[in-house]
Amino acid sequence: MTEYVLGIDAGGTHTDAVLCGPEGLVAAAKTVTCHDDLPSSVAEVLRRLREQPAVRDGMFERIRRVTLGATLAVNAIVQDKADRVGLALSAGPGLAPERFALGGHVCVAPGGLDHRGTEVTPLATEALASACARWKAEGVRAVACVGKFSPRNPAHENAMRDVAARACGLPVTCGHALSGQLNFPRRIATAYYNAAVARLHAAFLDAVEGELARAGISAPVRLLKADGGAVPAALSRREPVQSILSGPAASVMGVMALAPVEEDECSLLMDMGGTTTDLAVFVDGSPVVDRDGMLLGGRRTLVRALASLSIGVGGDSLLNLAEDGVRVGPLREGPACAFGGARPTLLDALNVLDAETPGSPLSGDAAASRRALEALAAEAGRPCEELARQAVADALRQIGEAADRLLRGCNERPVYTLAALKGMRTLRPGRVWLVGGPADRMRQRLAQFLRLPVDCPPHADVANAVGAALTLPTATLDVYADTGRGLLRAPALDHEERLPASARLPQVEARALELLRAHLAENGAEGAVVEVLEADSFATLDDGGYGARDMRVSCQVVPGIAGRLTGRAEDGAWN
């Protein structure tokens, strides 16, 4: 029986869906995202997809995998619209934890652990209880609890969690539950952003899962992670921070599926939507990975991610007057005036400029765009066309500066891709792949500004949904080893075995990979490529006072795509 895969991408402006099968891209649909009613957006895009001529009766019932990507969370962060978070910290002696704090609601609970996880100062939580009650009154929607050395001993984080839950009843994120790595500042950022997007993320999953069920789709649901992998929805609910950059990851995987990304070539990806432009880098046909951890709001996290950058420049980004011209974004307050919006946007500026050239593509009501720009130009005391040119120039400037920042960051360290370590090399892009709704309107302008060839692959307007549909599921496994107790454990597999006292980290890494490969083979995924994500080794003393080692290894299936999708249905297929 023919089987199909469904990809859905919920962006800040549009929600897209694609259905792919052995014959290639079967159908695609697009609708406006309604942030106040996410279920209606998902229901509408599924309805439009089902009504496409190529979608026949019974196809939805034969969907075997659904994968989701979303820019809702990253858009909320870029526009400073994520939930307010109360941050509870405990660090003990050393640098003041306030130095690493985020947000305006912070409480430091006295107490601390040493590097072995042993309590050196008891935790005092009286001030935290009062702070939590105050935070709730001030509009805080979630709490993040982070203690130094909590991966070695989560006792203080758990105690702060219990106090916060009793004092304000808000959802609580604990830093040790998100990563076993020892990096206090990055664990703070990871837990903070996990809490900041958890409610929005859960609402999105609720909407999608509910509408899928109503549409008769019973396939398992997965969500893209920032590194291009796809994990079950249940895991994504617990760790939404892993999927904050699922939108940019979807566009990267979409370009891998749609574009002939060549070996021995460095290229830039730019995904321009209605709210943001996301940028990423390909080297030798594989996306570059940011091994330093996902960067959000200028802060590093403990989340492995593709090297990407998001800026608040999109087709619906507002135009704001400045002393020396006009600025684009970062805010979006609805659609462009061409589509019924109240304030002029970048897309309106493009309409004004392109209306001067016969035959140029226009979007929506170009006359409404001109009226909006003329009103803004009158306020600024400048000609309408001049204001429109300044707006487009500012958007190009911001995109160019973002590309420079991304490339500088990649060139400052050895280049890793999903496929391999490339070592030290200077990345100089020879091409740009441009996808997203306004791609056809910006392609020539970007080519002239960047002085690089800019190409739009087939299905560029739904590339993110294609990337979601064709991204392979990934699996992870955590292994814990204690030479003092002589045990190696893989809790997810309910597996325990004896461990030699002489074992060291390389042996534990190798055993973790063996266990993951065996588990995959038992579930019909023999031959999957696996890799080590995190590996930590910590010197301890056993009960007899002798030296021992406490080790943790996290490994996963290497992310990838099911196959490439060509531009024509008659000659394209995925495998």
Disulfide bonds with the S-S distance in Angstrom:
none
